Amino acid sequence: MRNLHVYLLILLLLISGLGLMYLKVTRLGLPLQPGKESYIWTVEAEVEFDGRSRSTSIQLQLPAEQPEFVKLDEYFIARNYGLNIETQGRKRSAEWSIRRARGPQRLYYQADLVEVPAADVVPIADERTPRPPEKPEYPDALALAVEGLLNEVRSESSDIFTFVSQLLVRLNNLTSGSEIQSITKGIVPGTDAWVERIRYVLAGAQITTRMLQGLSLEDGKVNESLVPWLEVHNGTRWEGFNPLTGDKGYPANFLRWSVGSDPILSVKNGKNEQVNFAVTRRPQALTVIAHDRAEAMRSPLVAWSLFKLPINTQYLYRILIMVPLGALVVVFMRIIIGIPTFGTFMPVLIALAFRETELLWGISLFLFIVGTGLLFRFYLNNLRLLLVPRLAAVLTLVVMLMLGISLLSNELGLVQGFSIALFPIVIMTMVIERMSISWDESGALEAFKNGFGSLAVAVLGFLLMNYDQAQHLMFVFPELLLVVLALCLLLGSYTGYRLNELFRFRDLATASVEDKEKENAGTGA
Amino acid sequence: MLGLARKLRKAGVVGLNARNRGYIMHYNPRALYELVDDKVLTKRLAMQAQIAVPRLYGLIGTVHDAKFFQNMLTGINDFVIKPAHGSGGNGILVIARRKNDLFYKPDGVAIDAGEVRHHIVNILGGMYSLGGLPDQAIIEYRVHFDPIFNTLSYNGVPDIRMLVYRGVPTMAMLRLPTRQSDGRANLHQGAVGVGINLNTGQTTLGVYRNRRIFEHPDFDTRLSGWQIPGWEELLLLSARCYEFAPLGYLGVDLVLDARLGPLMLELNARPGLNIQIANGRGLAHRLRAVDAAITDTADAVQRVAISKTLT
């Protein structure tokens, strides 16, 4: 009964710990490996115009929310301007205003964006199906050409998308007949006007269209303008078309800046206005990006993230969160292997002390100081001192030894000597005292067994606690503490033999002499 | 390795993990530990239960008292000093005789009063107590062990460890000090353990440093076939200890004094597992047999009867 209870608890802990970790990996894209990097895109819109020394207002369309990108942050940089952000449905725009703008003016808008991994893109549930446009009254000169083109394409297409595609191919084909050429006469291919003209023609077939303007994100772009793109609705969804080739789809890394035909920038009481775009990217640790993105998405998974703590507290927790793992090593070595150690958690403390010193240096320091301390302790034994003052005397000696080592290594030009913190001193003193008592009472053999057992377990604990991968996993996924807890419970419910007991009781594995005699007597009779 | 584990399981060997989780945790409630960890309390309870114990000469609780420890010992030639909260036989000082202000240990080494005092002060400071807490020092009667053990014991008091499970003596061993154990009867310090047949009180084979042996390592004396005198009384005595210290998994340490007969030395809430090697068999089968035979109302005599059926 009790065991079932424990096992259910273990199962529950494992599921919640690993489950949370799974969610964080798949939903937030938190990396399982340390040191992975991704990019943060910074997109900048630079507005320029010449002021007319009058009250001026500038309206700039801002990129709408979209499933492919998450906006981490945005900045509006405009000195002396008042700022107002308007949101209308899915459209956003910034409106700057100033009493008097004189001479050339520059205003900036910046946004930090992160791509959402392709697998995680959730398309925005589409608004109502837009109503198809009225068929325009084409001027006589155009009417014939448009009708001709539409009829020609209609006979060669099966649905709206192939229709649009075919039509675009024809409009872009320089060898098309002069009738078709006349439709786009005087319009530069690839401009807003070009897309508008295509929409105008498609309206003749009552096809719903809209213009997109966006940026293809690429590092190092400067002085770019937005790329106009055509989007067509087939009654169920929107699809993009390259207005120059008729190819279906969107450019790579396409950031939609504005949807519809409204101008990107409008300046009241200004002249020579123009807007330029620039794109840069910078690498950033994946963990940081994932957290920023999750926060921007208001994911509850990061509500308890350790990354929210101040940096120095984070540093402390990077160490602290590994302590249970070290304790798990001690538990494992004791319950499964049966290695004797001083106390239960002395090895964890020694392992923590090694953190301050590096391993090899730490071990030699440990052996030297504990050895010298032991000799001193035996000498003090002869003086018959009271227990607590004697401990204090040993502590003093340990500090003196460390001081000596530091000075000596400084003299010799070694640096490690200095990396001794307060922490190991107390631990070494405790080890010396425990070891000398064990020596007195159970003999040198027992003392050395325990001493080296503690040291070996400490080294193992240190190696695990300092393993980059383990540190990364524990810090990024603190829910793994639940798994550590589960393992502790599992080891706590283990009632099998320890490895060393197989050796200790080996004589019992063979039948006892008495039993053998009995058996012999049995077969004899 | 797994094969070895399987063989041990078949032999009924109880490991530390199984002992801790299956028996100690189950049958020895923490609250009762004080009854056995505090040797002064154990002694008092045992006396109330009319169980013979070594006489208490004095109890020292302060460093000031330690200075005058000799006042408690007027007319007493030999004695034992031990911590009230010691464990594993640590911190026990045996004085076999006094002469001209010198104190002689059983091995003949003489120490002066200052050294004795230092030992007492160490005990008071918590050097031998569980958890290093300040402690009291007990000065008590030194057992003169039955001469039957003269050829089996090196400079110390051989004692009998009885494992009492739910009030039933379940396994027993004779513990013999060796040169290695410095006169102490604790197996992990190098003493020899000799299994005892519960039914007859005769010794079987021995264990020394976890290995099965047949002769005493210091004297080459044969270990098996010795009859423990007053065996019935020893069984009953250890079964009765369960009544004032109701720990279901209890170690009872007994000695045979030449003049006073069986005495209860101390109790142990975490008895060791070497007793299995000394008896050449695992505990598990016997523990199960006791579980099957025991009733809540069984008195000490009935429990001893169960004990004698265990093989």
Interface residues (C-beta under 8 A of the other chain):
Chain A: I335 G338 R384 L386 L387 V388 I437 E441 S442 G443 E446 G492 S493 Y494 T495 G496 Y497 R498 L499 E501 L502 R504 F505 R506 D507 L508 A509 S512 V513 E514 D515
Chain B: M1 L4 A5 K7 L8 R9 A11 V13 G15 L16 N17 A18 R21 G22 V63 G88 N90 G91 G114 E115 R117 H118 V121 N122 G125 G126 M127 Y128 H188 Q189 G190 T204 L205 V207 N210 R211 R212 L273 Q276 I277 G280 R281 G282
